[in-house]
Amino acid sequence: MKFGTVGLPPYRVFSLEEIVAATNNFDSASFMGEGSQGKMHRGQLKDGLLVAIRSVKMNRSYSTQDFMHNIEQISKYRHRHLVSVLGHCFECYLDDSSVSSIFVVFEYVPNGTLKSWISDGHYRKSLTWMQRIEATIGVAKGIQFLHTGIVPGVYSNNLKITDVLLDQNFVAKISSYDLPLLSYTRKLQASITTNGEARRSIIDPAVRKACLDQSLKTMMEICVRCLVKEQAERPSIEDVLWNLQFAAQVQDAWRGDSQSSSSSDGSPISPLASRPLNFH
């Protein structure tokens, strides 16, 4: 049994026989769920690689050529912080060769959604504050790749927490974009302008004591800026990524000092030449 991420195979066309074999003929034990974009099944390829397979039934006649542009696009989506698409399969009607079903093969991401680890009372344990920062940095890097790493770029403002999956090493991966925004702006804005205790009151109790206030405040500030109504006033993805990395560095420096018997003044070194944003 193998997971993906490192050394994923190149994008290719799968046969229907491979899809059926991987899912044990779509056995109920392989069923993962169903949404607006079709059913998901877990599968295992002949080489042992675990995959997730989305099946979509077509309600009208399409030829395979109708899908080639989108297929060409999704084959480019290879990045550490994106759920990679490994290939596809068309099932066609015998009478006119039109497409009856599409199967899209994704890398399998075993640790489920980010939401399940930070707000669903996960049965194992919750993520540390540093792991949460690292997850947001991963999401930002994934978005940056979608904006600038492929042509044409992919832009969306519909990403939410259930669209972020965690792999076996808790690396965050974006899996989808066509979902509504979270509306949390007012509460975050009010908390930023108050004291540290008020800021901590809106975060998970599991990480309150292990979270440096400056790190938390930086995270909250950039979140609020991302949710500003006027598009021109929102930060660039590079600005977002810089602030998240600064929050991580502040937290890491504080954590290192708190674990050391001797330390300096505890002031972290900024990751870039520019200074972090200050909100009063």
Buried (B, 14 or more C-beta within 10 A) or exposed (E): EEBBBEEBEEBEEBEEEBBBBBBBEBEEEBEEEEEEEBBBBBBBBEEEBBBBBBBEEBEEEBEBEEBEEEBEBBBBBBBBBBBBBBBBBBBBEEEEEBBBBBBBBBBBBBBEBBBBBBEEEBEEEBBBBBBBBBBBBBBBBBBBBBBEBBEEEBEEEEBBBBBBBBBEEBBBBBBBBEBEEEEEBEEBBEBBEEEBEEBBEEBBEBBBEEBBBBBBBBBBBBBBBBBEEEEEEBBEBEBBBBBBBBBBBBBBBBBEBEEEEEEEEEEBEBBEEEEBBEEE
